[in-house]
């Protein structure tokens, strides 16, 4: 059995999926995963093991479990991250946030202190450290289970990141002295619930997805704005992933007298996705 035959087997098992792009995407993810397993050997293929594994995966997909949770991994940038139900699945929009931030600092050669707020799987913090080895990176999350996943990812990818368990909404200690804050905060409001798929609503962590105040989609941003004004030093920068429906409102939370530059950047879909701010000197 070669990869083409394996992919065809997957396609047959996923024939119930009507969306062809989704079907092909899931098929490719499964095939890549199966190729890495011990059940696959060019000289001797364990067909029974392949079929059993594939049937288990398909059964989980039919129950709306995200494929990334089934396989226990998800790509972010050029790296593979461990994920489970305790962490948000990394999204392409967050890759865009990361890319923009790293590009913005490309001319900065000195070591920076960076705080990733709501780190989850650690995809932002770990990728940052992989890309800017001199920087001192901290990942903060309220969930100890999420931090276990993040720590595993930093070990797997061989980087040193400080992990801090704290509720950013309540925390006042240890927030000062950073040159950069970066965050993909929980920003789904109640008005967006009906647009969410069951695979997201039933399986991804509520704390990582939904605004702490469901009726106020930008409530977490309010806290970021308040604490940034108190704890961020002059010249520090913020990179925030945005709720596309409230980009202008989020930007207005940050006092223009305190931040001498601020811009909203669109993602590849043309949606307002990134807020970049620099605190005035």
N, C-alpha and C positions, 0 to 999 in steps of 0.2 A: 504494500500500500504506500503510495506517495502522497504528498501534500494535496495534490489536486483531487485525488480519490477521497482523501479524508474530508476535504471541504465539501465535496459533493454529498458525502454521507451526512454531514452536518446540515446542509441545505435541505436534504430530504426530511430530517428530523424536525426542522424549523419551518416546514411548508405551511403551517397554520398562520404564520406571520404574514399579513397582507402587504405591509410596507416593504417594498423590495430593498430600499436603501438600508432600512433597519435590519432586515434579514441578512444582508451581505455583511453589514458591520458586525453583528453578533457572531456570524459564522467565522469571520476572520479572527475575531478575538478568541473564540473557542479553539480554532485550529492552531493558532500561535501558542496557546496555552498547552494543548495536548502534545504539540511537538516537543515541548520542554520537559515532559513527564517521563518517568522511567518506563512507562508502558510502551513507549515508542522506541523502536530499535530498527534501524534500516535492514539489518540482517535477519531479525526475527521479531515480527510485530505481534504483540499480544492482542489479538482481535477481541477476545472476550473482555479484557480489561478496558479497551477503548470503548466498546459498546456500553459497558456498565457505567463508565465515567460519563460518557455522552448522555446516556439516559438520565442519570442523576442530575446533570446540568440542565437538561431540557425540562425535567419535572420541576425544578426550582424556578426556571424562567416562566413556566406556565402559572406559577403562584405569584408572579410579579416581583420576585426577588431580583434586584439588579445584578446583572452579570458580573459586575466588579466584586460584589459581596460573595457571590457563588465561588468565584475563582480566588478571592482573597487578595486581589491586586488590581491596581489601576495605574495607567501611565500618567506622568506629569513631566512636561518637557522631555528630555531624553532619558529620564530615569523611571524605574518601576517602583511604586510605593505599595506597601501592605495596607490594606483597608479592611474594616469590618463594620458592623452595625453601629459602632460607637463613634465613627468619624464620617464626615461628609465625603462623598465621592468627588475627587478633583474634577473641575470643569475647565473647558477651553477658555472661558472668560477669565478665570483666575490665572491661567497661563499668560493671557494678554496683560493682566495687571503686573505679573512678575516681569515679563519681558520689558514692559514700559519702564518700570522702576529701575531695572538693571541698566537699560540704555541711558536713562536720565543721569545715572551716576557714573557713566563710563569714563568720564574725565577726572573723577575723584579717585586718587590713588591712595590716600591715607586710610587708615583703619577706621571704620565706623561702628558705632553701637546701634544695633537694630533690634526692634521689638516687633514680633509677629503676634497680633492680638487675635485670640480665638484660633489657635494654630491647628487644631484638629489632627489630621494625619501627619502634620509637620511638613507638608509638601512645599509651602512657601519658605519656611525657615531653613529646611535642609537644602533646598535648591539654591537658596541665597548663599548659604555657606559653601556649597559646591562651586558656585560661580565667583564668589568674592571671599577667598580663603582667609584674608587678613581681617575681615570684619568679625566682630563679636556679636553673635546672634542669640537671642532669647525667644523662646516660644511660650506663650501664656495661654492656658485654657482652664476652664472651670472643671472640666471632666478629667478625673484621674485615669479613667479607662482610655480616653482619647490620648492622653499623654503617654500611656504605655505603648500605644501604636506608634506615636511620633518618635519615642525613644528607640523603638525597634528599627524604624526607618533610618534614623541617624546612625545606628550601629551597622546596619546593612550597607549603607552608602558611605560609611567610614568618615563621618564628619562629627565634630564636637559642637553641640548646641546645648545651651542651658534650657532646661524645661522647668516651668514654674506653674504650679497649680494655684489659681486664684480666680476670683470672680471680678472681672474688670469693672463691672457695674458698681461694685462696692469697694474695690481696692483703692487705697491711697498710698500705700508703701511701694517703693521700688519702681515707680513709673518715671522718675526723673533721670536726666543724664543721657538720654538716647538721642542719637542723631537722626534716626529714621523710625517712624511707626508705619507699619504696613498691616492691612487687615482686609479680610473678606468677611465682614460681620453678618450676623443673621438679619436679613432684611425682607423676608416674605411677610406681607401683611394679610389681614383677613380677606381683603378684596381679591387676593390672588389664589386663595385656596382652591376654588373650583377649577382653576386652570392647571393645577398640579396633577401629575399622573399618580395612580395608586402605588406604583413601584417606589415613588419618592415619599408620598405621604405615609405609607405603612412601614417603610423600612429605614429611611434615613433619619438621623437624630434630630429631634424637635428643636433642641437648644441651638443647634448649628444652622438650622434653616429659618426658623420663624422669629420675627421681631419679639422681644420680651413683652411688649404691649401690642397684641395682635391688631388693635384698632389704629395703632400708630406705627407705620412701617419704618419710620426713621428714628425710632426711640433710641436704638443703640448708637446711631450716629450722634445724637444729642449728647450722650455721655462722652463719646470720643472728643467732640468739640469742647465740652466743658473741661475735660481733663487735659487736653492738649494745651489749652490756654494757661492752665496752672503748672503743668509739669514739663512741657517741651521747652528746651532752651532756644534762644535766638538762633536763627539759621537752620533749625531742624526742619525736616521734610516729612510730609504725610502722603502715603499712597493708599487710597481706599477704593475697593470695588463698590460700585454703585447699584442701587435699585434704579433701573432705567426710568421708572415712572416718576421718580422724585429727585432727579439729579439737581435741578435748580434749587429746590427746597433744602437739600442737603448742603449744597455749597453755601447757601445763605446762613447756615448755622455758624459758619466760621467768620468771625468779625474781620472785615476788610482792613480795619486799622491794625489788626494783629498780624495778618498775613499779607505780605506785600506782593504776592503772586499766587494765583490760583487758576487752574484750568480744568475743564471737563474734556476728557478724551473719549472718542467713540470707539466701539469695538469693530470687529470685522463685519458685523451685521449692520453697522450704522447706528447702533444704539449707544446712548450715553452710559459709559461703563466704568470709567476711572476718574477719580478726583485726585489731582496733584496739587499740594499746597506747600508753601515754604513760609516759615515763621519769620517775621520781620527782624532785622538786625537792630 
